[in-house]
Amino acid sequence: MGTLIEKWFGFSQIREELEARIGELEDENAELFTTKDKLTKENTELAYKNNKLFKENKKSEG
């Protein structure tokens, strides 16, 4: 019954469009998560290198 009402009032097309958009947003979210993961790893590596440089700098001053 719900499907028939959707067709009568044109909700069927709207539903399909929304489902397609949701799929696009889920794909975009997955890409953003991957990018965030890569940036987090890079940030961790840079923090490690930064700490290493601070230690070397202290040794050369001391």
CHARMM internal coordinates of N, CA and C (Angstrom, degrees):
IC EDIT
DIST 1 N 1 CA 1.4518
DIST 1 CA 1 C 1.5264
ANGL 1 N 1 CA 1 C 110.85
DIST 1 C 2 N 1.3212
ANGL 1 CA 1 C 2 N 116.47
DIHE 1 N 1 CA 1 C 2 N -41.01
DIST 2 N 2 CA 1.4555
ANGL 1 C 2 N 2 CA 120.05
DIHE 1 CA 1 C 2 N 2 CA -179.81
DIST 2 CA 2 C 1.5169
ANGL 2 N 2 CA 2 C 112.11
DIHE 1 C 2 N 2 CA 2 C -61.92
DIST 2 C 3 N 1.3308
ANGL 2 CA 2 C 3 N 116.76
DIHE 2 N 2 CA 2 C 3 N -37.77
DIST 3 N 3 CA 1.4541
ANGL 2 C 3 N 3 CA 120.59
DIHE 2 CA 2 C 3 N 3 CA -179.05
DIST 3 CA 3 C 1.5269
ANGL 3 N 3 CA 3 C 110.68
DIHE 2 C 3 N 3 CA 3 C -67.02
DIST 3 C 4 N 1.3141
ANGL 3 CA 3 C 4 N 117.07
DIHE 3 N 3 CA 3 C 4 N -39.57
DIST 4 N 4 CA 1.4609
ANGL 3 C 4 N 4 CA 121.28
DIHE 3 CA 3 C 4 N 4 CA 178.88
DIST 4 CA 4 C 1.5271
ANGL 4 N 4 CA 4 C 110.74
DIHE 3 C 4 N 4 CA 4 C -62.79
DIST 4 C 5 N 1.3063
ANGL 4 CA 4 C 5 N 116.95
DIHE 4 N 4 CA 4 C 5 N -43.63
DIST 5 N 5 CA 1.4675
ANGL 4 C 5 N 5 CA 121.26
DIHE 4 CA 4 C 5 N 5 CA 178.24
DIST 5 CA 5 C 1.5256
ANGL 5 N 5 CA 5 C 110.02
DIHE 4 C 5 N 5 CA 5 C -64.41
DIST 5 C 6 N 1.3401
ANGL 5 CA 5 C 6 N 116.82
DIHE 5 N 5 CA 5 C 6 N -39.69
DIST 6 N 6 CA 1.4665
ANGL 5 C 6 N 6 CA 120.08
DIHE 5 CA 5 C 6 N 6 CA 177.66
DIST 6 CA 6 C 1.5219
ANGL 6 N 6 CA 6 C 110.18
DIHE 5 C 6 N 6 CA 6 C -59.15
DIST 6 C 7 N 1.3226
ANGL 6 CA 6 C 7 N 117.40
DIHE 6 N 6 CA 6 C 7 N -43.88
DIST 7 N 7 CA 1.4665
ANGL 6 C 7 N 7 CA 120.92
DIHE 6 CA 6 C 7 N 7 CA -179.81
DIST 7 CA 7 C 1.5246
ANGL 7 N 7 CA 7 C 110.98
DIHE 6 C 7 N 7 CA 7 C -66.45
DIST 7 C 8 N 1.3213
ANGL 7 CA 7 C 8 N 117.97
DIHE 7 N 7 CA 7 C 8 N -42.61
DIST 8 N 8 CA 1.4578
ANGL 7 C 8 N 8 CA 121.55
DIHE 7 CA 7 C 8 N 8 CA -178.82
DIST 8 CA 8 C 1.5210
ANGL 8 N 8 CA 8 C 112.01
DIHE 7 C 8 N 8 CA 8 C -60.62
DIST 8 C 9 N 1.3076
ANGL 8 CA 8 C 9 N 116.20
DIHE 8 N 8 CA 8 C 9 N -41.45
DIST 9 N 9 CA 1.4621
ANGL 8 C 9 N 9 CA 119.52
DIHE 8 CA 8 C 9 N 9 CA -175.48
DIST 9 CA 9 C 1.5330
ANGL 9 N 9 CA 9 C 113.41
DIHE 8 C 9 N 9 CA 9 C -97.39
DIST 9 C 10 N 1.3146
ANGL 9 CA 9 C 10 N 117.68
DIHE 9 N 9 CA 9 C 10 N 5.12
DIST 10 N 10 CA 1.4582
ANGL 9 C 10 N 10 CA 121.26
DIHE 9 CA 9 C 10 N 10 CA 177.50
DIST 10 CA 10 C 1.5126
ANGL 10 N 10 CA 10 C 114.31
DIHE 9 C 10 N 10 CA 10 C 78.72
DIST 10 C 11 N 1.3234
ANGL 10 CA 10 C 11 N 116.94
DIHE 10 N 10 CA 10 C 11 N 13.36
DIST 11 N 11 CA 1.4619
ANGL 10 C 11 N 11 CA 119.96
DIHE 10 CA 10 C 11 N 11 CA -179.52
DIST 11 CA 11 C 1.5242
ANGL 11 N 11 CA 11 C 112.04
DIHE 10 C 11 N 11 CA 11 C -73.30
DIST 11 C 12 N 1.3291
ANGL 11 CA 11 C 12 N 115.99
DIHE 11 N 11 CA 11 C 12 N -20.85
DIST 12 N 12 CA 1.4613
ANGL 11 C 12 N 12 CA 120.02
DIHE 11 CA 11 C 12 N 12 CA -177.97
DIST 12 CA 12 C 1.5300
ANGL 12 N 12 CA 12 C 110.58
DIHE 11 C 12 N 12 CA 12 C -60.21
DIST 12 C 13 N 1.3340
ANGL 12 CA 12 C 13 N 116.53
DIHE 12 N 12 CA 12 C 13 N -46.45
DIST 13 N 13 CA 1.4653
ANGL 12 C 13 N 13 CA 121.04
DIHE 12 CA 12 C 13 N 13 CA 179.81
DIST 13 CA 13 C 1.5256
ANGL 13 N 13 CA 13 C 110.45
DIHE 12 C 13 N 13 CA 13 C -65.61
DIST 13 C 14 N 1.3171
ANGL 13 CA 13 C 14 N 116.32
DIHE 13 N 13 CA 13 C 14 N -41.77
DIST 14 N 14 CA 1.4650
ANGL 13 C 14 N 14 CA 120.45
DIHE 13 CA 13 C 14 N 14 CA 179.50
DIST 14 CA 14 C 1.5219
ANGL 14 N 14 CA 14 C 109.92
DIHE 13 C 14 N 14 CA 14 C -62.08
DIST 14 C 15 N 1.3247
ANGL 14 CA 14 C 15 N 115.61
DIHE 14 N 14 CA 14 C 15 N -42.10
DIST 15 N 15 CA 1.4659
ANGL 14 C 15 N 15 CA 120.02
DIHE 14 CA 14 C 15 N 15 CA 179.47
DIST 15 CA 15 C 1.5252
ANGL 15 N 15 CA 15 C 110.84
DIHE 14 C 15 N 15 CA 15 C -61.83
DIST 15 C 16 N 1.3373
ANGL 15 CA 15 C 16 N 117.00
DIHE 15 N 15 CA 15 C 16 N -44.46
DIST 16 N 16 CA 1.4628
ANGL 15 C 16 N 16 CA 120.86
DIHE 15 CA 15 C 16 N 16 CA 178.80
DIST 16 CA 16 C 1.5251
ANGL 16 N 16 CA 16 C 110.94
DIHE 15 C 16 N 16 CA 16 C -61.24
DIST 16 C 17 N 1.3288
ANGL 16 CA 16 C 17 N 116.65
DIHE 16 N 16 CA 16 C 17 N -42.57
DIST 17 N 17 CA 1.4630
ANGL 16 C 17 N 17 CA 120.76
DIHE 16 CA 16 C 17 N 17 CA 179.27
DIST 17 CA 17 C 1.5275
ANGL 17 N 17 CA 17 C 111.04
DIHE 16 C 17 N 17 CA 17 C -64.02
DIST 17 C 18 N 1.3235
ANGL 17 CA 17 C 18 N 116.07
DIHE 17 N 17 CA 17 C 18 N -41.53
DIST 18 N 18 CA 1.4661
ANGL 17 C 18 N 18 CA 119.66
DIHE 17 CA 17 C 18 N 18 CA 178.76
DIST 18 CA 18 C 1.5248
ANGL 18 N 18 CA 18 C 111.44
DIHE 17 C 18 N 18 CA 18 C -65.78
DIST 18 C 19 N 1.3283
ANGL 18 CA 18 C 19 N 116.55
DIHE 18 N 18 CA 18 C 19 N -40.99
DIST 19 N 19 CA 1.4624
ANGL 18 C 19 N 19 CA 119.74
DIHE 18 CA 18 C 19 N 19 CA 178.63
DIST 19 CA 19 C 1.5247
ANGL 19 N 19 CA 19 C 110.94
DIHE 18 C 19 N 19 CA 19 C -63.98
DIST 19 C 20 N 1.3358
ANGL 19 CA 19 C 20 N 116.62
DIHE 19 N 19 CA 19 C 20 N -39.22
DIST 20 N 20 CA 1.4639
ANGL 19 C 20 N 20 CA 120.49
DIHE 19 CA 19 C 20 N 20 CA 177.44
DIST 20 CA 20 C 1.5250
ANGL 20 N 20 CA 20 C 110.35
DIHE 19 C 20 N 20 CA 20 C -64.37
DIST 20 C 21 N 1.3171
ANGL 20 CA 20 C 21 N 116.21
DIHE 20 N 20 CA 20 C 21 N -43.76
DIST 21 N 21 CA 1.4762
ANGL 20 C 21 N 21 CA 120.33
DIHE 20 CA 20 C 21 N 21 CA 179.78
DIST 21 CA 21 C 1.5213
ANGL 21 N 21 CA 21 C 110.92
DIHE 20 C 21 N 21 CA 21 C -64.64
DIST 21 C 22 N 1.3291
ANGL 21 CA 21 C 22 N 116.62
DIHE 21 N 21 CA 21 C 22 N -39.72
DIST 22 N 22 CA 1.4658
ANGL 21 C 22 N 22 CA 120.25
DIHE 21 CA 21 C 22 N 22 CA 177.29
DIST 22 CA 22 C 1.5223
ANGL 22 N 22 CA 22 C 109.90
DIHE 21 C 22 N 22 CA 22 C -61.32
DIST 22 C 23 N 1.3259
ANGL 22 CA 22 C 23 N 116.67
DIHE 22 N 22 CA 22 C 23 N -41.60
DIST 23 N 23 CA 1.4646
ANGL 22 C 23 N 23 CA 120.41
DIHE 22 CA 22 C 23 N 23 CA 177.37
DIST 23 CA 23 C 1.5216
ANGL 23 N 23 CA 23 C 111.51
DIHE 22 C 23 N 23 CA 23 C -60.48
DIST 23 C 24 N 1.3349
ANGL 23 CA 23 C 24 N 116.37
DIHE 23 N 23 CA 23 C 24 N -43.15
DIST 24 N 24 CA 1.4668
ANGL 23 C 24 N 24 CA 120.59
DIHE 23 CA 23 C 24 N 24 CA 177.85
DIST 24 CA 24 C 1.5259
ANGL 24 N 24 CA 24 C 110.72
DIHE 23 C 24 N 24 CA 24 C -61.85
DIST 24 C 25 N 1.3179
ANGL 24 CA 24 C 25 N 116.40
DIHE 24 N 24 CA 24 C 25 N -43.78
DIST 25 N 25 CA 1.4672
ANGL 24 C 25 N 25 CA 120.42
DIHE 24 CA 24 C 25 N 25 CA -179.39
DIST 25 CA 25 C 1.5287
ANGL 25 N 25 CA 25 C 111.46
DIHE 24 C 25 N 25 CA 25 C -65.63
DIST 25 C 26 N 1.3255
ANGL 25 CA 25 C 26 N 116.87
DIHE 25 N 25 CA 25 C 26 N -36.60
DIST 26 N 26 CA 1.4641
ANGL 25 C 26 N 26 CA 119.85
DIHE 25 CA 25 C 26 N 26 CA 177.24
DIST 26 CA 26 C 1.5260
ANGL 26 N 26 CA 26 C 110.89
DIHE 25 C 26 N 26 CA 26 C -65.22
DIST 26 C 27 N 1.3423
ANGL 26 CA 26 C 27 N 116.64
DIHE 26 N 26 CA 26 C 27 N -40.00
DIST 27 N 27 CA 1.4649
ANGL 26 C 27 N 27 CA 120.30
DIHE 26 CA 26 C 27 N 27 CA 176.83
DIST 27 CA 27 C 1.5240
ANGL 27 N 27 CA 27 C 111.00
DIHE 26 C 27 N 27 CA 27 C -64.11
DIST 27 C 28 N 1.3249
ANGL 27 CA 27 C 28 N 115.85
DIHE 27 N 27 CA 27 C 28 N -44.38
DIST 28 N 28 CA 1.4641
ANGL 27 C 28 N 28 CA 120.64
DIHE 27 CA 27 C 28 N 28 CA 179.10
DIST 28 CA 28 C 1.5305
ANGL 28 N 28 CA 28 C 110.68
DIHE 27 C 28 N 28 CA 28 C -62.52
DIST 28 C 29 N 1.3178
ANGL 28 CA 28 C 29 N 116.16
DIHE 28 N 28 CA 28 C 29 N -39.96
DIST 29 N 29 CA 1.4594
ANGL 28 C 29 N 29 CA 120.95
DIHE 28 CA 28 C 29 N 29 CA 178.63
DIST 29 CA 29 C 1.5281
ANGL 29 N 29 CA 29 C 110.53
DIHE 28 C 29 N 29 CA 29 C -62.72
DIST 29 C 30 N 1.3231
ANGL 29 CA 29 C 30 N 116.96
DIHE 29 N 29 CA 29 C 30 N -40.61
DIST 30 N 30 CA 1.4645
ANGL 29 C 30 N 30 CA 120.77
DIHE 29 CA 29 C 30 N 30 CA 178.62
DIST 30 CA 30 C 1.5309
ANGL 30 N 30 CA 30 C 110.47
DIHE 29 C 30 N 30 CA 30 C -63.98
DIST 30 C 31 N 1.3367
ANGL 30 CA 30 C 31 N 116.71
DIHE 30 N 30 CA 30 C 31 N -41.52
DIST 31 N 31 CA 1.4650
ANGL 30 C 31 N 31 CA 120.59
DIHE 30 CA 30 C 31 N 31 CA 177.63
DIST 31 CA 31 C 1.5250
ANGL 31 N 31 CA 31 C 110.90
DIHE 30 C 31 N 31 CA 31 C -63.43
DIST 31 C 32 N 1.3179
ANGL 31 CA 31 C 32 N 116.47
DIHE 31 N 31 CA 31 C 32 N -43.50
DIST 32 N 32 CA 1.4643
ANGL 31 C 32 N 32 CA 120.16
DIHE 31 CA 31 C 32 N 32 CA 179.41
DIST 32 CA 32 C 1.5251
ANGL 32 N 32 CA 32 C 111.34
DIHE 31 C 32 N 32 CA 32 C -64.01
DIST 32 C 33 N 1.3159
ANGL 32 CA 32 C 33 N 116.93
DIHE 32 N 32 CA 32 C 33 N -37.64
DIST 33 N 33 CA 1.4595
ANGL 32 C 33 N 33 CA 120.40
DIHE 32 CA 32 C 33 N 33 CA 178.13
DIST 33 CA 33 C 1.5237
ANGL 33 N 33 CA 33 C 110.22
DIHE 32 C 33 N 33 CA 33 C -63.78
DIST 33 C 34 N 1.3346
ANGL 33 CA 33 C 34 N 116.83
DIHE 33 N 33 CA 33 C 34 N -42.35
DIST 34 N 34 CA 1.4632
ANGL 33 C 34 N 34 CA 121.01
DIHE 33 CA 33 C 34 N 34 CA 178.40
DIST 34 CA 34 C 1.5216
ANGL 34 N 34 CA 34 C 110.51
DIHE 33 C 34 N 34 CA 34 C -62.81
DIST 34 C 35 N 1.3295
ANGL 34 CA 34 C 35 N 116.81
DIHE 34 N 34 CA 34 C 35 N -44.62
DIST 35 N 35 CA 1.4632
ANGL 34 C 35 N 35 CA 121.16
DIHE 34 CA 34 C 35 N 35 CA 178.35
DIST 35 CA 35 C 1.5214
ANGL 35 N 35 CA 35 C 110.71
DIHE 34 C 35 N 35 CA 35 C -62.08
DIST 35 C 36 N 1.3197
ANGL 35 CA 35 C 36 N 116.74
DIHE 35 N 35 CA 35 C 36 N -43.51
DIST 36 N 36 CA 1.4660
ANGL 35 C 36 N 36 CA 121.00
DIHE 35 CA 35 C 36 N 36 CA 179.28
DIST 36 CA 36 C 1.5206
ANGL 36 N 36 CA 36 C 110.38
DIHE 35 C 36 N 36 CA 36 C -61.37
DIST 36 C 37 N 1.3188
ANGL 36 CA 36 C 37 N 116.82
DIHE 36 N 36 CA 36 C 37 N -41.65
DIST 37 N 37 CA 1.4611
ANGL 36 C 37 N 37 CA 121.02
DIHE 36 CA 36 C 37 N 37 CA 179.88
DIST 37 CA 37 C 1.5317
ANGL 37 N 37 CA 37 C 110.80
DIHE 36 C 37 N 37 CA 37 C -62.55
DIST 37 C 38 N 1.3346
ANGL 37 CA 37 C 38 N 116.28
DIHE 37 N 37 CA 37 C 38 N -44.39
DIST 38 N 38 CA 1.4700
ANGL 37 C 38 N 38 CA 120.38
DIHE 37 CA 37 C 38 N 38 CA 178.36
DIST 38 CA 38 C 1.5280
ANGL 38 N 38 CA 38 C 110.93
DIHE 37 C 38 N 38 CA 38 C -62.42
DIST 38 C 39 N 1.3301
ANGL 38 CA 38 C 39 N 116.60
DIHE 38 N 38 CA 38 C 39 N -44.18
DIST 39 N 39 CA 1.4630
ANGL 38 C 39 N 39 CA 120.47
DIHE 38 CA 38 C 39 N 39 CA -179.41
DIST 39 CA 39 C 1.5247
ANGL 39 N 39 CA 39 C 111.64
DIHE 38 C 39 N 39 CA 39 C -65.79
DIST 39 C 40 N 1.3152
ANGL 39 CA 39 C 40 N 117.06
DIHE 39 N 39 CA 39 C 40 N -36.03
DIST 40 N 40 CA 1.4622
ANGL 39 C 40 N 40 CA 120.69
DIHE 39 CA 39 C 40 N 40 CA 177.46
DIST 40 CA 40 C 1.5213
ANGL 40 N 40 CA 40 C 110.32
DIHE 39 C 40 N 40 CA 40 C -63.51
DIST 40 C 41 N 1.3271
ANGL 40 CA 40 C 41 N 116.32
DIHE 40 N 40 CA 40 C 41 N -43.01
DIST 41 N 41 CA 1.4680
ANGL 40 C 41 N 41 CA 120.28
DIHE 40 CA 40 C 41 N 41 CA 178.45
DIST 41 CA 41 C 1.5269
ANGL 41 N 41 CA 41 C 110.81
DIHE 40 C 41 N 41 CA 41 C -64.08
DIST 41 C 42 N 1.3300
ANGL 41 CA 41 C 42 N 116.51
DIHE 41 N 41 CA 41 C 42 N -44.65
DIST 42 N 42 CA 1.4635
ANGL 41 C 42 N 42 CA 120.27
DIHE 41 CA 41 C 42 N 42 CA 178.55
DIST 42 CA 42 C 1.5237
ANGL 42 N 42 CA 42 C 110.94
DIHE 41 C 42 N 42 CA 42 C -61.82
DIST 42 C 43 N 1.3164
ANGL 42 CA 42 C 43 N 116.83
DIHE 42 N 42 CA 42 C 43 N -41.32
DIST 43 N 43 CA 1.4577
ANGL 42 C 43 N 43 CA 121.35
DIHE 42 CA 42 C 43 N 43 CA 179.49
DIST 43 CA 43 C 1.5276
ANGL 43 N 43 CA 43 C 110.82
DIHE 42 C 43 N 43 CA 43 C -62.51
DIST 43 C 44 N 1.3163
ANGL 43 CA 43 C 44 N 116.54
DIHE 43 N 43 CA 43 C 44 N -41.38
DIST 44 N 44 CA 1.4619
ANGL 43 C 44 N 44 CA 120.76
DIHE 43 CA 43 C 44 N 44 CA 178.27
DIST 44 CA 44 C 1.5275
ANGL 44 N 44 CA 44 C 110.56
DIHE 43 C 44 N 44 CA 44 C -62.68
DIST 44 C 45 N 1.3243
ANGL 44 CA 44 C 45 N 116.04
DIHE 44 N 44 CA 44 C 45 N -44.00
DIST 45 N 45 CA 1.4650
ANGL 44 C 45 N 45 CA 120.12
DIHE 44 CA 44 C 45 N 45 CA 178.68
DIST 45 CA 45 C 1.5270
ANGL 45 N 45 CA 45 C 110.98
DIHE 44 C 45 N 45 CA 45 C -62.76
DIST 45 C 46 N 1.3214
ANGL 45 CA 45 C 46 N 117.08
DIHE 45 N 45 CA 45 C 46 N -42.65
DIST 46 N 46 CA 1.4633
ANGL 45 C 46 N 46 CA 120.51
DIHE 45 CA 45 C 46 N 46 CA 179.68
DIST 46 CA 46 C 1.5264
ANGL 46 N 46 CA 46 C 111.62
DIHE 45 C 46 N 46 CA 46 C -65.68
DIST 46 C 47 N 1.3152
ANGL 46 CA 46 C 47 N 117.03
DIHE 46 N 46 CA 46 C 47 N -38.16
DIST 47 N 47 CA 1.4651
ANGL 46 C 47 N 47 CA 120.23
DIHE 46 CA 46 C 47 N 47 CA 177.64
DIST 47 CA 47 C 1.5233
ANGL 47 N 47 CA 47 C 109.97
DIHE 46 C 47 N 47 CA 47 C -63.72
DIST 47 C 48 N 1.3231
ANGL 47 CA 47 C 48 N 116.90
DIHE 47 N 47 CA 47 C 48 N -40.64
DIST 48 N 48 CA 1.4650
ANGL 47 C 48 N 48 CA 120.82
DIHE 47 CA 47 C 48 N 48 CA 177.85
DIST 48 CA 48 C 1.5330
ANGL 48 N 48 CA 48 C 110.42
DIHE 47 C 48 N 48 CA 48 C -62.28
DIST 48 C 49 N 1.3259
ANGL 48 CA 48 C 49 N 116.45
DIHE 48 N 48 CA 48 C 49 N -46.77
DIST 49 N 49 CA 1.4679
ANGL 48 C 49 N 49 CA 120.51
DIHE 48 CA 48 C 49 N 49 CA 179.49
DIST 49 CA 49 C 1.5265
ANGL 49 N 49 CA 49 C 110.90
DIHE 48 C 49 N 49 CA 49 C -63.46
DIST 49 C 50 N 1.3200
ANGL 49 CA 49 C 50 N 116.96
DIHE 49 N 49 CA 49 C 50 N -38.85
DIST 50 N 50 CA 1.4573
ANGL 49 C 50 N 50 CA 121.54
DIHE 49 CA 49 C 50 N 50 CA 179.03
DIST 50 CA 50 C 1.5281
ANGL 50 N 50 CA 50 C 110.51
DIHE 49 C 50 N 50 CA 50 C -62.57
DIST 50 C 51 N 1.3222
ANGL 50 CA 50 C 51 N 116.59
DIHE 50 N 50 CA 50 C 51 N -46.60
DIST 51 N 51 CA 1.4653
ANGL 50 C 51 N 51 CA 120.43
DIHE 50 CA 50 C 51 N 51 CA 178.03
DIST 51 CA 51 C 1.5214
ANGL 51 N 51 CA 51 C 111.38
DIHE 50 C 51 N 51 CA 51 C -61.14
DIST 51 C 52 N 1.3152
ANGL 51 CA 51 C 52 N 116.04
DIHE 51 N 51 CA 51 C 52 N -39.68
DIST 52 N 52 CA 1.4644
ANGL 51 C 52 N 52 CA 120.55
DIHE 51 CA 51 C 52 N 52 CA 178.85
DIST 52 CA 52 C 1.5351
ANGL 52 N 52 CA 52 C 110.29
DIHE 51 C 52 N 52 CA 52 C -62.53
DIST 52 C 53 N 1.3312
ANGL 52 CA 52 C 53 N 116.60
DIHE 52 N 52 CA 52 C 53 N -42.84
DIST 53 N 53 CA 1.4641
ANGL 52 C 53 N 53 CA 120.32
DIHE 52 CA 52 C 53 N 53 CA 179.01
DIST 53 CA 53 C 1.5272
ANGL 53 N 53 CA 53 C 111.73
DIHE 52 C 53 N 53 CA 53 C -65.48
DIST 53 C 54 N 1.3327
ANGL 53 CA 53 C 54 N 117.61
DIHE 53 N 53 CA 53 C 54 N -38.91
DIST 54 N 54 CA 1.4640
ANGL 53 C 54 N 54 CA 120.46
DIHE 53 CA 53 C 54 N 54 CA 176.93
DIST 54 CA 54 C 1.5276
ANGL 54 N 54 CA 54 C 110.78
DIHE 53 C 54 N 54 CA 54 C -61.30
DIST 54 C 55 N 1.3279
ANGL 54 CA 54 C 55 N 116.57
DIHE 54 N 54 CA 54 C 55 N -42.23
DIST 55 N 55 CA 1.4655
ANGL 54 C 55 N 55 CA 120.40
DIHE 54 CA 54 C 55 N 55 CA 179.52
DIST 55 CA 55 C 1.5243
ANGL 55 N 55 CA 55 C 110.91
DIHE 54 C 55 N 55 CA 55 C -64.49
DIST 55 C 56 N 1.3382
ANGL 55 CA 55 C 56 N 116.69
DIHE 55 N 55 CA 55 C 56 N -42.48
DIST 56 N 56 CA 1.4645
ANGL 55 C 56 N 56 CA 120.36
DIHE 55 CA 55 C 56 N 56 CA 178.16
DIST 56 CA 56 C 1.5234
ANGL 56 N 56 CA 56 C 110.66
DIHE 55 C 56 N 56 CA 56 C -64.37
DIST 56 C 57 N 1.3216
ANGL 56 CA 56 C 57 N 116.89
DIHE 56 N 56 CA 56 C 57 N -38.78
DIST 57 N 57 CA 1.4546
ANGL 56 C 57 N 57 CA 121.65
DIHE 56 CA 56 C 57 N 57 CA 179.63
DIST 57 CA 57 C 1.5330
ANGL 57 N 57 CA 57 C 110.70
DIHE 56 C 57 N 57 CA 57 C -64.72
DIST 57 C 58 N 1.3313
ANGL 57 CA 57 C 58 N 116.86
DIHE 57 N 57 CA 57 C 58 N -41.88
DIST 58 N 58 CA 1.4647
ANGL 57 C 58 N 58 CA 120.61
DIHE 57 CA 57 C 58 N 58 CA 178.44
DIST 58 CA 58 C 1.5234
ANGL 58 N 58 CA 58 C 110.66
DIHE 57 C 58 N 58 CA 58 C -63.07
DIST 58 C 59 N 1.3284
ANGL 58 CA 58 C 59 N 117.00
DIHE 58 N 58 CA 58 C 59 N -40.51
DIST 59 N 59 CA 1.4648
ANGL 58 C 59 N 59 CA 120.87
DIHE 58 CA 58 C 59 N 59 CA 179.87
DIST 59 CA 59 C 1.5274
ANGL 59 N 59 CA 59 C 110.87
DIHE 58 C 59 N 59 CA 59 C -63.45
DIST 59 C 60 N 1.3366
ANGL 59 CA 59 C 60 N 116.47
DIHE 59 N 59 CA 59 C 60 N -40.76
DIST 60 N 60 CA 1.4618
ANGL 59 C 60 N 60 CA 119.28
DIHE 59 CA 59 C 60 N 60 CA -178.04
DIST 60 CA 60 C 1.5308
ANGL 60 N 60 CA 60 C 111.64
DIHE 59 C 60 N 60 CA 60 C -72.54
DIST 60 C 61 N 1.3367
ANGL 60 CA 60 C 61 N 117.31
DIHE 60 N 60 CA 60 C 61 N -26.78
DIST 61 N 61 CA 1.4645
ANGL 60 C 61 N 61 CA 120.79
DIHE 60 CA 60 C 61 N 61 CA 177.72
DIST 61 CA 61 C 1.5242
ANGL 61 N 61 CA 61 C 111.40
DIHE 60 C 61 N 61 CA 61 C -77.92
DIST 61 C 62 N 1.3174
ANGL 61 CA 61 C 62 N 114.79
DIHE 61 N 61 CA 61 C 62 N -36.20
DIST 62 N 62 CA 1.4488
ANGL 61 C 62 N 62 CA 120.96
DIHE 61 CA 61 C 62 N 62 CA -168.58
DIST 62 CA 62 C 1.4615
ANGL 62 N 62 CA 62 C 115.72
DIHE 61 C 62 N 62 CA 62 C -76.86
END
COOR INIT
IC SEED 1 N 1 CA 1 C
IC BUILD
